[in-house]
Amino acid sequence: MSDEKSALIERDQAHLIHPLHNKAAHTNGHVWVKGEGPYLYDFDGKQYIDGLSGLWNVTSGHGRSELVEATATQMQELAYCSGYAGSTNLQAIALAERIAEWTYPSINRFFFTSGGGEASDSGFKTARYYWKQLGKPEKTKVISRQWGYHGVTLAAMSATGISSYWPMFEPLVPGFEQIPSPYPYRYEAPEGVSQGIAAANELEQAILREGPDTVAMFLAEPVQGAGGVIVPQDDYFGRIREICDQYDVLLVSDEVITGFGRTGKMFGLEHWGIEPDMIQFAKAVTSGYFPLGGIGVNDKIAEVLDTGDAVWMHAYTYSAHPVGCAVAMKNLDIIEQENFVGQAAEKGAYLLERLQSALADHPHVGEVRGLGLMCAIEYVQDKATKAEFAPAEQIGNKVHAATQERGLFSRLRGDVFCLAPPIITPEAVLDQIVETMVESTETVLGK
Ligand SMILES: Cc1ncc(COP(=O)(O)O)c(C=O)c1O
């Protein structure tokens, strides 16, 4: 590290608190100064492949001048106005109309937030409002899943099933329950039932345990992202939809990562032909060029919002931000014109196939999995038993360090290495990712 960069890190440490703050981990941190296409550049001029598209969001890649122009034009015209009932703006109207065309047919009404965690809270409160209006005020509980990630507000954290997010902030908000993830690599189904059905039936058991009259919603990512790119079995979500219908529980799809093309479909549940009652989105809607997220609700919920006898007292200063909506509109042009859905499907299949053929036989690679342009490599101590490495061995972190030496930057969940590069990433760069993963794996774990 250059002296100049060390000095920057020192200044940073004097005054900044970071997400997942951990002073020791930051001592060797990156100071990012530039992005271009699929690459990031740090202060010392070193180029890195952006292996996770920032935090899964920069699907259009860095340095898109169209998005810069859309931002500047809208800031010049109208930088901010209230979005509270009684006020609207041209960009928000156009964006809501457009997402309605793109998403599940029954979801046609949208509320905009600044990001995914606010979308989660908006969903919880909307579900409560909906059931209260229908005369079922006891239906307030949220069921979610282990390894799910839904954000860091206290309620979103309580729905998050990655338990390392909890201990220092507990107690969790009451009324949040979790069921196991369908996790094909690890879920053990009883004899005679498919893994997907057994994992979905965990929801039915939880609803019955809690009492159907107390459960408002089930929250799930179509593919669990931050939890380690967990792709469910093909029969899982169909059964989930049946259970939600049977017990009058809203099915909420957290599409914060999977929305807008990442999985090779525009929205994740399209893979299994079912529709949720509500969606949450953020990240790729603006490709990270502006903080924007939101929820979309189906026509039944919209009707209740329109006719309810109580005002839905839920608001953010930056809801329906005109600049965010303008950036999103331009980004959706890019997604459409450059066929991100097709690109993610094709490039994702290519990357997964290459990673699998290069690494699946490695004695410490338990599984290489993915869907669309999101995938993960799960390292294990014992391939036969699927036993994990002891946390003290820090295998994931060692692989992460080795990839960074070779110019690839991404993120992990323990010893699960996640990859989700920008959708514009050229094939030659995907090849470089594969080579880096193979070299880094062999450097840390041998051949
Ligand atoms: C599925 C999912 N939901 C919600 C969130 C929270 O979004 P934010 O960090 O914008 O609050 C994330 C963030 O990674 C996510 O992956």
The ligand as a Gaussian input file, in Angstrom:
#p B3LYP/6-31G(d) Opt

LIG

0 1
 C      -32.747000      -9.527000      -1.112000
 C      -32.392000      -8.253000      -0.428000
 N      -33.345000      -7.575000       0.230000
 C      -33.090000      -6.415000       0.856000
 C      -31.821000      -5.895000       0.853000
 C      -31.545000      -4.607000       1.584000
 O      -31.320000      -3.594000       0.667000
 P      -30.592000      -2.231000       1.131000
 O      -29.189000      -2.593000       1.469000
 O      -30.727000      -1.359000      -0.104000
 O      -31.361000      -1.698000       2.286000
 C      -30.790000      -6.561000       0.181000
 C      -29.405000      -6.015000       0.157000
 O      -28.467000      -6.683000      -0.200000
 C      -31.078000      -7.776000      -0.470000
 O      -30.133000      -8.475000      -1.098000

